[in-house]
Amino acid sequence: MQQVFSFGENDLSPMLFVTNVSRAVHPSRSLTETAVPGMDGALLSSVQLDPTDVTVACAVRAKTVEEVAEMRRRLGWMLSGSRPARLVLPDEPSTYLMAVYAGSDELSRLANTPTVALKFRCLDPVAYGEHRTEMVEGTKLVRVGGTYASLPTVTVKPPSGSYWKITNVTTGEFVRVAAAFTGAQTLVLDFAKQRCTINGADSRVDVSSDYFSISDDVRLSVSGGQAKVEWDERWL
């Protein structure tokens, strides 16, 4: 059975056979503590996931010194990008990480079966999974999937009125946009970028708005029209 191993637009499986993938069970976490006068110890005020490293041990599908040298040159080109790219690994082929190759790994040139251990750095330590879409009209229960909160994108043509609003009924959080809607404009809310546009032009949301995340089973409510809610599953 052919392994799935790719980085960016490059399929690495014809060149490398993965023998081991080393990654943390859970990304390390930075804990922010707040001392309270008169109380022993401290309170936990925030938790933030740290970047994580993944090491992929491989057997090289080449035998001669010349083949290994050519493999090194090809791999160097395929791994040389300076921006995070999709990393798909054979142990979890249904998800992907956004990673940058850390570099400095060496191919063993004279072994009967040359090997290499590739080190990748994931500034975003949470994996991405299936892209999901739900149409929400009125109030609807949405099953988000994954094991970590996602940030959605919402697209809607608000009906005529002075505002449009989407609410996370489960938590009470909402985003409200005040504008002279006629029923013809397209409103897009990008919760990850915290950006609101109307017909492609930047617009503001009410100061009381909060670009919320969604997770587990969440009940969403819209003030009018039919909204397309899109997100990528996130997996720890």
C-alpha positions, 0 to 999 in steps of 0.5 A: 500500500502506497504511503501518503507523505507530501509537503506543499505541492510535492509528493515525497512518497516516491522518494522516501519511505517513512519508518517513524514519525515523532511528535508530541502527544499534545503541544506544550503549553505556556501558562500565564499565572496571576497572583492574588493578594491574600490568596495562596498560590496563583490563578491560571489566567491564560493557556497558549499552545507553543509551536511544535516540532515533528521529526520524520524518519525515512528510508531513501528509495535510492541505492547508489552514491549517485542516486543518493546525491541526486535525491539530496538535490531534489529534496533540497529544492522541494523542502526549501520554501520559506512559508508554512506549507501543508505537511501530510504524514502517513500516520494521520493522512486525513489531516495536515499540519502547516509546517516549515522545514527546519533544515540541516538534516543529512542523507547517509550516502554509503549505507545499503539502505540510506536514511534521513530524518527530516525535521519540521517546525509547526508554528501552528501546532494544531492539525487541520482536517476536513473543510466543512460547510453548513447553511444556517437560517434562523437557529441551527445546531451545528456539529463542528467536528475535530477536537479543537475549536475552529474559527469560521467564515460566514457569507450572507446576503442580509435582508433589508434592514439596519443591521445583521447579527450572528449569535453563538447561542451556546455561549452568548457571543455574537457579531453584529454589523450595522449598515443600510442593508438592501438585500443585495449586498454580500456580507463576509465575516472572517473570524480568523482574520477578524475582518468584515467586508460588505461587497468586498469593502472593509467595514466595521462591526459593533464594538460589543461584537466578539469573533467567537470560535466554534467547537463540539455541538454549537447552536448558531442563530442569524437575524435574517437570510441564509448564512453559509458558515464554513470552517476547517476541522481542527485536530490536536 
